[in-house]
Amino acid sequence: MRSLPNFRLSESSPTAHLFLDIEIGDYHRAARHVSMLDWVDGAEREEWEERVMDGRGTRAARHALLAKLAAEHGVAVQLMLGIYEMNEANTPGAGKVLRRFGLTEVLDADCHLRYGGERFLFTPGPRMEERVFLEERRIEPDHIGAYKLAIYQRHLWNWALARNLEIGAAWEARQACIAALAPALVGR
């Protein structure tokens, strides 16, 4: 987190109040707080800011909240959507599940932050340094729901077709990986 800027949270920022109300007064402390929350699947669809502050949220929702907080303070921290092949190397524990489906990888989508050319991941689990993104694009915090899902599903469709897999089987493998990894992500 050394190269990620730190700044005092301003009373004029609506998002900052979510942190100021629990006596978190700077960006680095906000990032640490968000990184320690319980993980849940699918919480970003509605009221994701409040769900994160209630102590749970998806990887996308956590990063969207931090990107929004930075933007409200005029700091150019970007929310990024990355499409990558989840495998044992970049997501420990996924390999065992993937083998049940006869796969060594499956396509996944995840959000992270970018600042000064460096990527930042504030969730446990997947290893950022092991990921090779097939696509990486900047998105807005309000894009973490249907927009993110549509991009991912388009990529998953093409990925599955190129491998003669049924889209449903690819989706099932991805969901099984997420379900298997969830216990390791809760309470961290």
C-alpha positions in Angstrom: 0.0 0.0 0.0 3.1 2.2 0.1 2.5 3.7 -3.4 -1.2 4.2 -2.9 -1.8 7.8 -1.8 -3.0 8.5 1.7 -5.2 11.4 2.5 -7.4 12.6 5.3 -11.1 12.0 4.7 -13.1 15.1 4.2 -16.4 16.0 5.8 -17.6 17.2 2.3 -17.3 13.7 0.9 -20.6 11.7 1.2 -18.7 8.4 1.0 -16.2 9.5 3.7 -19.0 9.8 6.2 -19.4 6.0 6.0 -15.8 5.8 7.4 -15.8 8.9 9.6 -18.9 7.6 11.4 -16.8 4.7 12.6 -13.7 6.8 13.4 -11.7 6.0 10.3 -10.1 9.3 9.2 -7.7 8.5 6.3 -7.7 6.5 3.1 -5.1 3.8 4.1 -7.2 3.0 7.2 -10.3 2.9 5.1 -8.6 0.4 2.7 -7.4 -1.8 5.6 -10.9 -1.8 7.1 -12.5 -2.8 3.8 -9.9 -5.5 3.3 -10.8 -7.2 6.6 -14.6 -7.5 6.0 -16.4 -10.7 5.5 -16.9 -11.7 1.9 -20.2 -12.6 0.4 -21.2 -13.5 -3.2 -23.6 -11.3 -5.1 -23.9 -8.4 -2.6 -23.0 -5.8 -5.2 -26.3 -5.8 -7.0 -28.1 -3.4 -4.7 -27.1 -1.0 -1.9 -23.5 -2.2 -2.1 -22.1 0.7 -0.2 -24.2 0.0 2.8 -23.6 -3.7 2.6 -19.9 -3.2 2.7 -20.1 -0.9 5.6 -22.4 -3.4 7.4 -19.3 -5.7 7.4 -19.7 -7.7 4.2 -19.3 -7.4 0.5 -17.9 -8.8 -2.7 -14.5 -8.1 -4.0 -16.0 -5.7 -6.6 -18.1 -3.8 -4.0 -15.0 -3.3 -1.7 -12.9 -1.9 -4.5 -15.8 0.2 -5.9 -16.2 1.8 -2.5 -12.5 2.7 -2.3 -12.5 4.0 -5.8 -15.5 6.2 -5.1 -13.9 7.5 -1.9 -10.8 8.5 -3.8 -12.7 10.2 -6.6 -14.6 12.3 -4.1 -11.3 13.5 -2.8 -9.9 14.3 -6.3 -7.4 11.4 -6.2 -7.1 9.4 -9.5 -7.5 5.8 -8.1 -9.1 3.8 -10.9 -11.6 0.9 -10.5 -10.5 -1.8 -12.9 -12.4 -4.9 -14.2 -10.1 -7.7 -15.2 -11.1 -10.9 -17.1 -8.7 -13.7 -16.4 -8.5 -17.5 -16.3 -8.9 -18.7 -12.7 -6.5 -21.6 -11.9 -4.7 -23.1 -9.0 -1.7 -20.8 -9.4 -3.6 -17.5 -9.1 -6.5 -18.8 -6.9 -5.2 -21.4 -4.5 -7.9 -24.0 -3.9 -9.5 -23.7 -7.3 -7.5 -26.5 -8.9 -9.2 -29.3 -6.9 -12.7 -28.0 -7.9 -11.7 -27.5 -11.5 -10.4 -31.1 -11.8 -13.9 -32.3 -10.9 -15.1 -30.6 -14.1 -12.2 -31.8 -16.2 -10.7 -28.3 -16.4 -7.4 -26.7 -15.4 -8.9 -23.2 -15.5 -12.1 -21.3 -15.9 -12.8 -17.7 -16.9 -13.5 -15.2 -14.1 -13.9 -11.5 -13.7 -12.7 -9.5 -10.7 -12.3 -5.9 -9.7 -9.2 -4.2 -8.4 -7.7 -0.7 -8.1 -5.0 0.9 -10.2 -2.9 3.9 -9.3 0.3 5.1 -10.9 0.4 2.0 -13.1 0.3 -0.4 -10.1 -2.6 -2.8 -9.2 -4.0 -3.1 -5.7 -6.2 -5.9 -4.4 -7.9 -5.5 -1.0 -9.3 -8.9 -0.6 -7.9 -12.2 0.5 -7.7 -15.2 -1.9 -6.6 -14.7 -5.5 -3.0 -13.7 -6.1 -2.9 -10.6 -8.2 0.7 -11.2 -9.3 -0.2 -14.5 -10.8 -3.0 -13.2 -13.0 -2.7 -12.6 -16.7 -5.6 -10.5 -17.8 -7.3 -11.3 -21.1 -9.0 -7.9 -20.8 -8.6 -5.1 -18.2 -10.7 -2.0 -18.4 -11.6 0.9 -16.2 -15.1 1.0 -14.9 -17.2 3.2 -12.7 -18.3 2.1 -9.2 -21.9 1.9 -10.4 -20.9 -0.5 -13.1 -20.2 -3.4 -10.7 -23.6 -5.0 -11.1 -25.3 -5.7 -14.4 -22.6 -4.0 -16.5 -19.8 -6.1 -15.0 -21.9 -9.2 -15.3 -22.7 -8.6 -19.0 -19.0 -8.1 -19.9 -18.1 -11.2 -18.0 -20.8 -13.3 -19.6 -19.8 -12.2 -23.1 -16.2 -13.2 -22.4 -17.3 -16.5 -20.8 -19.5 -17.3 -23.8 -16.6 -16.8 -26.2 -14.1 -18.6 -23.9 -16.4 -21.6 -23.6 -17.2 -21.8 -27.3 -13.4 -21.7 -28.1 -13.0 -24.8 -25.9 -16.1 -26.7 -27.0 -17.6 -26.3 -23.6 -21.2 -25.6 -22.9 -21.7 -22.1 -21.4 -23.7 -23.7 -18.5 -20.9 -26.1 -17.7 -18.3 -23.2 -17.6 -20.6 -21.1 -15.4 -21.2 -24.1 -13.1 -17.4 -24.7 -12.7 -16.8 -21.0 -11.9 -19.6 -21.0 -9.3 -18.3 -24.2 -7.8 -14.9 -22.6 -7.4 -16.4 -19.5 -5.7 -18.5 -21.7 -3.4 -15.4 -23.8 -2.4 -13.3 -20.7 -1.8 -15.9 -18.8 0.2 -15.1 -20.3 3.6 -11.5 -19.1 3.3 -12.8 -15.6 2.4 -15.3 -15.2 5.3 -13.9 -13.5 8.4 -10.8 -12.1 6.7 
